[in-house]
Amino acid sequence: MRTLLLLLPPLLFILLSCEVKPEPEPIEYGKDSCAFCLMIIADAGFSAELKTKKGKVFKFDSIECLAAYILSGKVKEEEILAMWVADFPTKELVRVEEVKFLVSDKLRSPMGLNISAFVKEEDLKEAHRNFGGKILTWEDVLKYVGERWREKIGKAGH
């Protein structure tokens, strides 16, 4: 019994240290490549990331590439631990659930669907005033990308 009590703390430490944390991994701009389109990730204002429950990390050069990757079925929804997108003004990765999106041809994203993300409502409103476009939720983004990239997504899923 005493031996078991001595082994318990190290075993707990090992188990807890193996837990996958819902935090983004830093993206190495100019080095990391996009999991969907394979381009080098260069623009921090449009980047995105997905982490699975097993700890596998997928990095993207644009929000549309993250959406397309999900729509392609390469990762199942129940396997996803968390997803992050870059807050356009700060370039920081934030949870998808915390932002709203703007689609505007005047804010050019690397892959051309021109989707940007905003945490603060006032930043979103200012960008919308300056650049026009349409404000979207994450579900809207998935639908928008699915409609415009149907062929790309179909090829990636096979």
N, C-alpha and C positions, 0 to 999 in steps of 0.2 A: 504494500500500500504506500509506504514511504517513497519507494522508487517511482511509483506512478505520480505522486505529488511533485516530485523533483522534475519529472519529464514534462509535466503539464505546461508550465510557462514557456519553455522553448517551442513546444508543439503549437501552442496558441500563437506565438510570435510568427512562426513559419506560415501558418494558415492565414493570418491576417495580412502578412506582407505579400502574399500571393493574390490578394483581392485586387480586382481591376478597379481603378479609381476613375470616376466620371470627370476627368480633367483632360483638356486637349494637350497633345504633344506639340512642342514648338515646331513650326514649319520653317525649314531652311530655304528661304527665298533665293532663287537662282540655282538651287541644287536639287531639291525634291521635285519629283514629277507627279503629275495628276494621275490618279487611279483610273479615271475614265478616258480622257483624251490623250494621255501620256506626254503632254507638253510640260516643260519646266514651269514651275510655279514662280511667277515673278512679281505680281501685283498684290500686295498685302490687303488692299481695299476690297478685293473680291474673293479672297480665298475661303476655303471651307474644309471641314474635317469630320470624319465619322470614326467612332470607336465601337467595336463589338464587345459583347459581354465577356468574350474570351481574351480581350485585350488587343486584338488586331486593329491597327490604325490605317485608315485610308485618307489621303490628303488630296485636295482638289484645287485647281487654279481658278475655278469660278463656282458660284452658287448653282448655276445651271448644270454643271458637271456632277455636283453632289446629287441634285434631283434626278438627273438622268441615270446615275449609277443605281440609285434606289429603284427607279422605275424599270430598269433593265432586269431586276431580280437577282443581281449578283450577290446581294445580301438580303436575307429575310428580315422582315420587320421585327420579329421576336428575337433576333440575334443582336439588334442594335442596342448598345448601352446609352450612347449620347451622340448628338450631332451639333456642330458649331459652324457658324458663319462669321465672317469678319464684319464688325460694325464699321460701316464705311468711313465715318468721321475719325474714329480713333484707331482703326486697323486692328483692334483687339478681337480675338475669337470669343464669341458669346453663344450661349445655347440658342438653338433655332426657336425654341418656345418663347424666348425673351424679345424677339424682334418682329418688326414689320418690314416688308420689302417694297422697293420702288422699281418699276420697270420703266426705263426712259431711254430713248435713242440718244439723248444728250449726255448720258453717263455710260460710256462705252466699256463694257466688260471684256475680258480676254477672249471669250468664246462667242461674243456677238449677240447674246440674248439680252444683255444690258440690265441685269438684275443686281441691285445693291440692297444692303440690309442696314437697318437703323434701330438702335436700342431706344434712344430718346425720341419721344413724340415730337418735340420741338425741332430736332434735327431733321426728322422725316418731313415735317411740314415745310421747313425752309428749303430742303432739296426739291420737294414737289413744286414749290413756288418758282424756284430758279430753273429747274430742268423739265417741268411738266411730267407727263407720264401717268402711270396708274399705280395705286397702292394695293398691295397684295398680302394675303396671309400665306403661311407655308403650304397649306392645302391648295391655294390658288397657284402658287409657284409650281407645284407638282403638276397640276393640270396644264398650265401654260407651257411648261417644258415638254410635257407629254404630247401636246398638240403640235408643237413646232419641230420637235426632234423625233417624231415617231419612227422615221427610218433609221436614224443613228442609234436610237435605243434598241430597236429590234435587232440590229446587227451586233450590238454589244452584248445582248442577252444570249446569243448563240455561241 
